[in-house]
Amino acid sequence: MELYAKSIEKRLTQDTKAKLLRQLEESMEIFTSAEDAEICKLLQKYKESLQQESFRAEQKTLRKHLEETVRCAENFFKYTVITLKRNINS
């Protein structure tokens, strides 16, 4: 028996989708350097999914959810260190 971390999500309203697209645009303006290319690709992919209305979160098992959480935390700390180094060297 597999345990699920999240239940299937509902569709987004047009207002919510418009708000998310505006926030994505603002976020994409922040990440402009070559070191941020991976983040930009991810944000662009998410934006395209929202625009095509194909965004629908899959129901994840607890194991996959925990693996994703660890991966996100690792990326967060990696980019935090890069940002801190940039600020120190500036």
Buried (B, 14 or more C-beta within 10 A) or exposed (E): EEEEBEEEEEEBEEEEBEEBBEEBEEBBEEBEEEEBEEBBEEBEEBBEEBEEEEBEEEEBBEEBBEEEEEEEEEEEEEBEEEEEEEEEEE
